[in-house]
Amino acid sequence: MTMFIDQARIHIKAGSGGNGRVGFRREKFVPKGGPDGGDGGRGGSVIFVADHNLGTLLDFRYETNYKAQDGEGGGINLRHGANGDDLVLGVPVGTQLIDEQSGILLVDLDKHGKSYTAASGGNGGWGNVHFKSSVNQAPTRANKGLPGGELDLILELKLMADVGVVGFPNAGKSTFIARVSNARPKIADYPFTTLTPNLGVVEWAQYKSFYIADIPGIIEGAADGKGLGLQFLRHVERTRLLVHLLDPLTMEKGRDPVRDYLALNHELAKYSPDLAAKPQIVAVNKADALADPELERMLIDELKEKAGVEEARVISAVSGSGVSPLVTLLGGMVEKMRQEEGKDMEMEADSL
């Protein structure tokens, strides 16, 4: 299994331009002919391209220095030096390139095939033919090629999922993901079983699907670096909406489903106010273990009264009870949001 790596620091350098050539034609009976030094070739650039076949930044952890090819020097007989080859680096869709020195976001490679030239190759130098004039018929001057761009970058991957599943450890996120999608996460009965986000495709109607991801390790204090949450909170930012899974059977001191709900939403808001504003569906999991319908009603009433939850679904990720209607609800919400986003993009395009 490939290790999931969502952040890397690298150094990139574009190729330098080739030097211009000082040269003169050699003709019979002409001791020193006119200048014929060619121009140097342009250096290769460093280009990043988003590729949906990639899912991790692991390669950039092992190799941290990248350099494009230099341009070749100019030749005699006005021969232009060959341009250096560009260095094209594939990254997962959702990768952001950040200038490490300034902290400025350079580009968000959020679509398959989207590319960005992070460092441009240097121009090649002029050969001496460019410096011929009426007063200087045999110039001995040529330009050196310019150096290529150089940059320290932070690569940060944020998963591109329509729906993010959040909840305290052992709320059943991985089991829910395995039930509704093609993802096959590792599942066990101890905290922090999931050490990496799991991304899956959910087919909710004929020819209709959406991406779903579980976000592991978010606990109270996550926004301040406690647990694993801070490492993975960035992946929630991409989602259109959230499913908040609650464990009604938690026995830990100081915890109950209502407090878990409020505490986790507090962590989301501390990390980013925009996260707290995302549409959220509350699902009380492990309904098969509750057994008593009266307990379900009491818990839902408490969520409404104490936490302001308008609607809560009761499901069992293990048995599948209540899961299908929830998936249909999520699919309809995602489709509506996609349509609204499409209209907004059309309006922006018309205004340009």
Secondary structure as the mmCIF struct_conf table of DSSP 4:
data_model
#
loop_
_struct_conf.conf_type_id
_struct_conf.id
_struct_conf.beg_label_comp_id
_struct_conf.beg_label_asym_id
_struct_conf.beg_label_seq_id
_struct_conf.end_label_comp_id
_struct_conf.end_label_asym_id
_struct_conf.end_label_seq_id
HELX_LH_PP_P HELX_LH_PP_P1 THR A 2 PHE A 4
STRN STRN1 GLN A 7 LYS A 13
HELX_LH_PP_P HELX_LH_PP_P2 ALA A 14 GLY A 20
STRN STRN2 PHE A 24 PHE A 24
STRN STRN3 GLU A 27 GLU A 27
TURN_TY1_P TURN_TY1_P1 LYS A 28 PHE A 29
STRN STRN4 VAL A 30 VAL A 30
BEND BEND1 PRO A 31 LYS A 32
STRN STRN5 PRO A 35 PRO A 35
HELX_LH_PP_P HELX_LH_PP_P3 GLY A 37 SER A 45
STRN STRN6 VAL A 46 ASP A 51
TURN_TY1_P TURN_TY1_P2 HIS A 52 ASN A 53
TURN_TY1_P TURN_TY1_P3 LEU A 58 LEU A 58
HELX_RH_AL_P HELX_RH_AL_P1 ASP A 59 TYR A 62
STRN STRN7 ASN A 65 LYS A 67
HELX_LH_PP_P HELX_LH_PP_P4 ALA A 68 GLY A 74
BEND BEND2 ILE A 76 ILE A 76
TURN_TY1_P TURN_TY1_P4 ASN A 77 LEU A 78
HELX_LH_PP_P HELX_LH_PP_P5 ARG A 79 ASP A 86
STRN STRN8 LEU A 87 PRO A 92
TURN_TY1_P TURN_TY1_P5 VAL A 93 GLY A 94
STRN STRN9 THR A 95 ASP A 99
TURN_TY1_P TURN_TY1_P6 GLU A 100 SER A 102
STRN STRN10 LEU A 105 LEU A 109
BEND BEND3 LYS A 111 LYS A 111
TURN_TY1_P TURN_TY1_P7 HIS A 112 GLY A 113
STRN STRN11 SER A 115 ALA A 119
HELX_LH_PP_P HELX_LH_PP_P6 SER A 120 GLY A 127
HELX_RH_3T_P HELX_RH_3T_P1 ASN A 128 PHE A 131
STRN STRN12 SER A 133 SER A 133
TURN_TY1_P TURN_TY1_P8 SER A 134 VAL A 135
STRN STRN13 ASN A 136 ASN A 136
BEND BEND4 GLN A 137 ALA A 138
HELX_LH_PP_P HELX_LH_PP_P7 ASN A 143 GLY A 149
STRN STRN14 GLU A 150 LEU A 157
BEND BEND5 ASP A 162 ASP A 162
STRN STRN15 VAL A 163 VAL A 166
BEND BEND6 PHE A 168 PHE A 168
TURN_TY1_P TURN_TY1_P9 PRO A 169 ASN A 170
BEND BEND7 ALA A 171 GLY A 172
HELX_RH_AL_P HELX_RH_AL_P2 LYS A 173 VAL A 180
BEND BEND8 SER A 181 ASN A 182
BEND BEND9 ASP A 189 TYR A 190
TURN_TY1_P TURN_TY1_P10 PRO A 191 PHE A 192
BEND BEND10 THR A 196 THR A 196
STRN STRN16 ASN A 198 ALA A 205
TURN_TY1_P TURN_TY1_P11 GLN A 206 TYR A 207
STRN STRN17 LYS A 208 ASP A 214
TURN_TY1_P TURN_TY1_P12 GLU A 220 GLY A 221
HELX_RH_3T_P HELX_RH_3T_P2 ALA A 222 ASP A 224
TURN_TY1_P TURN_TY1_P13 GLY A 225 GLY A 225
TURN_TY1_P TURN_TY1_P14 GLY A 227 LEU A 228
HELX_RH_AL_P HELX_RH_AL_P3 GLY A 229 PHE A 232
HELX_RH_3T_P HELX_RH_3T_P3 LEU A 233 VAL A 236
TURN_TY1_P TURN_TY1_P15 GLU A 237 ARG A 238
BEND BEND11 ARG A 240 ARG A 240
STRN STRN18 LEU A 241 LEU A 246
TURN_TY1_P TURN_TY1_P16 PRO A 248 LEU A 249
BEND BEND12 GLU A 252 GLU A 252
TURN_TY1_P TURN_TY1_P17 LYS A 253 GLY A 254
HELX_RH_AL_P HELX_RH_AL_P4 PRO A 257 TYR A 271
HELX_RH_AL_P HELX_RH_AL_P5 PRO A 273 ALA A 276
TURN_TY1_P TURN_TY1_P18 ALA A 277 ALA A 277
BEND BEND13 LYS A 278 LYS A 278
STRN STRN19 GLN A 280 VAL A 284
HELX_RH_AL_P HELX_RH_AL_P6 ALA A 287 LEU A 290
HELX_RH_AL_P HELX_RH_AL_P7 PRO A 293 ALA A 307
BEND BEND14 GLU A 310 GLU A 310
STRN STRN20 ALA A 312 VAL A 314
TURN_TY1_P TURN_TY1_P19 ALA A 317 SER A 319
TURN_TY1_P TURN_TY1_P20 SER A 321 GLY A 322
HELX_RH_AL_P HELX_RH_AL_P8 VAL A 323 SER A 351
#
